[in-house]
C-alpha cells in the first residue's frame, strides 16, 4: 500500500455507532403532475459490502411507502443501496472524515446502485420510485450526516519521542471482506511531511485479522527509517546512521560500503573486522538480517556470512502486562570460508594464533540483529535507547530469552491522533508482523452500549 499508517476498523463496529446516533426515520415525498405521487419513510442506514477504494456503499430501508398513479395505489417496501464518497474537513477539533456533499461533482453525489422493492408491478412504477429517491437524495444529502473519524494532526508534538508517528497527510479507503460478509473502513496517513498523493486510495481486507475488530499498521519503511536505522551503530560499533540506505523503493536497508567495526582491544584479532555487507528487511511476518563480515592479517582472510530471522510475538512481562518481543526463528545460519593471499602463502602457519578468535566476529554478527531488535523495542516502548554496553555485548544470549517490553506506550502514541466519532480508546490484544507492524484490538472498548 505504501501508507505510513493505516488504522482499519470493521464496518460492524462503525455501523453500531451510526445506529446509536441516528434520528427517527426520514419521510420522503415526490409529486409528478396532478396524478402521480410517491411517499414513504427511510429507516436507519448502515454501511454494507460492495464498495472499494474511495467508494462506500450504504443500505437504506424503505418503509411504509406508497405509489399513487391516478386512482391506482401500490404499497411497497424494500431497500436502496447507495454509493458515496467521503472527505476530510478542517475544523476546530481537527480534520473530520464526513460524507462528501459536493453535488456539483458526479463522483461525490449519492448514486443508487441497487433498488430492491416488493409490492410494485411494472417497469414504469419502479422507474418513478427510483427517480423520486434520487431527487430526494440530491436535495437531502444531509440526512446521512455523520462524522466517521476525527484526526488531530497536532496530537503528537514535533519534539516528542514518538514524533515519527505524527500524521501530516490523511486519506481513507474501504475494502470488502468476502469471507466474513462485511468490510473494513480505514484511515490512511503519511507522517512527518512525507507525500502521499502518489499512493492508491486502497486498503487490504487482510489489514485486520479474522479474530479482531480493528488494527493499526505501521509501515516497514517507517520502522526501518525511524527505529532500526538509528539503532544500527549501537549494534555494529564503528558504523554510522548515514552508512545505511534504502534499496530503491523497497522497505530494505543496506550498507552502502564496507565499514571497519570496533572491537575490544583484547579480542586477539590481528585487525578490526570489516562489515562487508548488511541488509535488513521485513519478509512477511519475519525480521530478516543478512550480514557478511571479514577479518584479515594480510595473508589469510576469514569470512563469515550470517542469516538471522526473527518474529514478533506478544509476551507477558514480570508484572503480567502484555509486551512485545522479537523471538529467534531457529538457529542463525552462519557460513564461513577462507581466502589466502597467494603472494604470502609462506606465512600461513601464523594464522593459527588468531584463527580461533574469529568467534568474536560470529558473536557480532549473531548478536547484532538481536541487539537491534532489543534496542528497537526499547525505543518503541520508552522513546529512548537504554541499552548498556554489557547488554549489547551479551545480546546473543537473547537468542533463547526474548527481551520483553511493555507495549502500552507504543499503542498510546500510535492511536492518539485518531478518534472514530470522538472515541480514541483502544484495547490492545495482539501485536505481530504482517509486512507491517500490526497492533490489533478493539476500538472504543469503554462503550458497552454501542
N, C-alpha and C positions, 0 to 999 in steps of 0.2 A: 504493500500500500504506500509506504514512504512517509506517512504522517508520523510526527514525533510522539504524539499522544492520541490514543483512541479510547474513549470512555463509552462502552456499549451497554445497553440495558434491554432486556427482553420486553416486548410490547405488552405482555400481560401485566407487568408492573406499572407501565406507563398508563395503560387503559384503566387500571384501578384508580389512579389519581384523576384521570379525566372524568370518570364516572362520579367520583366523590365531589366534584366541583361543578357539575352541570346543573343548569336550571331546568325548570319544567319543560315538557315538550313544546316545541315551537309550532305555531299554526302557519300554514301556507295557504294562499288563495290566489287564483288567477281567473280572469274573465275574458272571453273572446266573443265580441259581438253581443247580441241580446240573448243568445240561446245556449252558449257553452260556458260552463264554469267548472273549475277544479278546486277542491278544498280538502284539507286533511291536517294531520299533525305529524311532526318529525320527532322521533324518540331520541334516546341517548346514543350518541355516536361513539365509535371506537376505531382504532387502527386495526386493519386486517392485512393478511398477506396479499401480495400482488405487486407491491411497489418495488423500486430498485433505484439505487443511487440517490438522486435528488427528489425523486417522486415517491410520495407516500400515499397509500390507499386507506380510505376510511369507509365504514359502512354505517348508513343512517336508516333506521327502521321507519317505514311509512305506516302510520296508524290511523284507523277510523277515517279513511279517505273516501271521497265521493266524486264521481264524474257525472255531470248533468249535461246532456245534449238534447235540448228541447224538452220533450216530455219523458225522455228515456234516461233513467238513472242507473249507474253501476257503482256499487260499493266495492272497494278493493283495499288491499293492504299488501305489504311486501317490504322491500328494502332497496336502497340505491347505493352502489359502490362508487365513490368519488375518488379522483386523483387530485393531488395538490402538492405544492412545494412549500418549503419553509424559508425563513430569512432571519438574520440577526439584526436587531435594532439596538442602537446605543442609547441606553437610558441611565438614569441616576444610579441605579443599583447595579449596573453592569450591562453586558451585552445579552439581551434576551432572545431566545430562539422561539419564534412565533410563526403562525400561519401567514403566508405571504399574500398580501391583499392588492398587489399591483394589477388591477383588472385591465390595464392597457396592454399588458403583456400576456399573450395567449398561453405562454408556458406557466404563468403564475395563477391564472384563473382556475376555479374549480371546473373539472370536467367529469361528466357522468360516464364511467367506464362500463357499468352494468346496471340494468334495471330489472329487478325481479318482482313481479306483482301477480297476485291471484285475484280473480274476480272480474278482470277486464276481458272483453272479447273484441276482436277486430284490431287491425294494424293502426287504424285511424285513432282509436281510443288510446292506444299505447303511445302513439306519437304525441297526442295532445298532452298527456300526463308528463312525458319526458320534457317537452318544451316548457310546460308550466314550472317544473322543478328547476330546469336550467335558468330560467328567467328569475325565479325566486332566489337562487343561489347567487346570481350576479348582483342582486340588489341587497342581499342579506348575508354577505360572507362573514360579517362579524358574529354570526350565530355560532361559528366554530372558533371563536377567540379562545386561545389557551397559550399560556407561557410554558413551553415544554422544558426549557432549561435556562439558567442564568449563569454566565461566565464572568467572573471578576478578574480582569487582566492584571490588577494590581494586588491580588491576594498574597502574592509572594514578593517580598522586597528584593530589589536587584542585588543587594549586598548580602542576602541571606545564604546560608549554607546550601539550600536546595533551590537556589535561583535558576538552576539549569532546567527546572520543571515548569518555569513560568511561561504560560501560553501568550503568544503575541498575535497569532493569526488563527481564526476559528472557522470551521465549516461543520457540515453534518452529512450523514448518509444513512440509508436504510438498506436492509437485506432480508430476504425471506430465509426461514429455516424449515425447508420442506419436511425433513424427518420428524419435526415436532409440530408442524402445522401452525407455526407462529413466525415471528421475525424479530429483528433487533434494530433499534434506532441508536445511532452513535454520534457523539460529539467528536469531531476531528480537530486537532490543533497542531500548530508548529510553535516552537519555542525560541526565545532569545533572538527574534527578528529574522529567523530563517524563512525564506519564501516558501509558499505552498500553492501558488497559482498554477504551477505546472503539474500538480498532482490530481489524480482522478478522484471524483467525489464518490468514493466507494468504500464499503466496509465488508469484510468477510463474515459470513454467518458463524464461522468457527471461532470468531473472536471470543465468544462465550462458550464454555463447555456445557454439555447437556445437563449437568447436575448443578449449575449455578445460574443465578438470575442476572448478574452483571459482572463486568470486568473492566479494568484499566490496563491498556497495553502501552508499555514504554518501549520505544523502538530500539533495535540493536545499535543503530547509529548513535543515538543519544547515550546509551550505556557505554559504548566504546569510547566516545569522544570525551565524556564528562566524568566517567568513573574509572574506566580501565586505563586509558592513556596516561592520566596523571599518576596512577599507581605503578606504572612500569619501571620508572627509575628506582623505585624502592625495592622492587622485586629483582631487578637486574642492575645492581650498582655499577655505575660508570656510564650509564645511558642517560639521556635527557628526554623530556617530553617531546621535543621537536624532532627527535631521531625517528619517530614513528609517524607514518602517514596512512591515509585511507587508500585502498586499492580501487581506483575509479569510483563508480557509484555504488560499489558493493559494501556491505557492512563488514569490512575486514580491515584490520590494522596490520601493517607490515613494517619491518625495519628497513629504513632507506639504504643504509650502508653498514658494513661490519663495524662493530664497536668493541674496544677493549673493556673488559669487565674488571671491577675492583674486587680483589680477594685479600684475605688476611695474609700478612707477611710470612707467617709460619705455615703456609699451605704446602710448602715443599715443591711447588711447581716451578719450572725453570723460567716461566714468564707469565704475564697476566693472560688468562684465557680470552679468546675473541668470540663475541657473539656474532656468528656469521650471518644468520638469518632468523627471523621470528615472524610468525603470522598468528594472529588471534582473531577468532570469528565465532559466531553462533551458527550451529548447524542443527536445525530443528529444535530439539529440547536439550542440546548439549553445548557447553562452552568448550571450544577446542583451541589448544595451544600447541603449535608445532615450532620447535626451535632446533638450531644447529649451532654447536659450539666447537671450537678447536683450541688446542694448546700445543706449542712447538718449542723445541730447544734449538731449532735451526737445522737439525738433522732429521728427527722424527716428528711428525705431526699426528697427534691423536685427535680424531674427530668423533663427536657424539651428536646423534640426532634423536630427539625425544618428541613423542606424540602423546599428549595428555588430554583426556576427555573427562569432563565433569558435568553433573546435572544439578539443578537447583531443587531443593526439597524443603518442605515445611518441617521444622523440628520444634521440640519443646525445650525451653531453657530450664535452668535450675529452679526457677520460680513457677514453672508450669505455664508460662506465657508463650504464645506462638512466635516462632522465629524462623529465619531462613538460613540455610547452609548449603554450600557447594560440596557435593559428595563425589569422590573419585569413582569413575566407571572402570572397574578392573585395574590392573597394574599399568602404569605408563609404559609405552612401547619405546624402549631405549635401544638404539643400534649404534655400534661403534665400528670404526675401521681406521687403518693406519696408512699413512703415506710416508715415503722416505725420500730425502733429498739425495739423488744419485751421485752428486758430487761430494757427499760427505759420508758415504756408507761405512767408511773405516771406523768411524766413531760411534757406531750404533750400539756398541756394548755399554756405553754410558747411559743409555736410555733407561736401564733397569733401576737406576737410582731414583727416578721420579715418576715412572710409569704408573705406580700404584696410587700416586697422589691424584691421578686424573679422576678419582672418585669425587673429588671436590667439584669438578665440572658437572658430573651427574647430579650432585646434590643441588647445584644452582639451577640446572635445567628442570629437574623434577620439582624442586621446591619453589621455583619461580612462579608457575601458574597457580600453585596453591597459595603462595604469598599474595599474588594479585587478587585472587578471589577473597581471601581473608580481608585484605585492605578495602576491596570494593564493598563488601558487606559492612565494614566499619564506616565507610563514607556514606553509604546509603542510609544506614540506621542512626548514625550520630551526627553526620555532617562534617566530621573531622577525621583525619587519618591519625589513629592512635596505635601505631604498630611499633613496638620496641625492637631494637636490633636483635635481641635474643629471639623474639617471635619470628622475625624474618629469617634468622639463621636456622631455626628449627622448624621452618614451615613444612618441611617434608614429613614431619611426624603427623601432620593433619590429614595425611592420605587415608588414614583409618579412623581419625577422630575429628569429625566436622566442627568447624568454628561456627557456633550458633549465635546469632544476634537478633534481638527483638526487632520486629518489622513494623511496629506501630507508627514510628516517626516517618518512615517512607510512605506508608499509606496515607497518613495525615496530610503530608505536603503534596502528594500526588493528586489527592481528591479535593484539596482545599479550594482551588479556584472554581470548582464546578458544583452547581446545585440544580437538581431536576425539580422544577417548580418549587423552589425555595428550600428543598431539603438536601443538605450536603452530608448527612450522616452516611457512614458506610461500615458494614460489619465484615471484617476481613475473615475469609475462610480458607483460602489457599493461595499459594504463590508458586509459579512454575515458569519454565522457559518454553515458549511456543513460538519460535522465530523471534518473538519479542519477550520482554519480561512481563508476565501477566499476573495481575493481582485480582483475584476473584472473590466474590462475596455477595452480600445482599445490600441493595441501596435502601436508604431511609428506613433502617430496621426498627427505629423507635416508634414508627407509626403503625400501630396494630390495627387501626380501623380502616386502613386503606389497602 
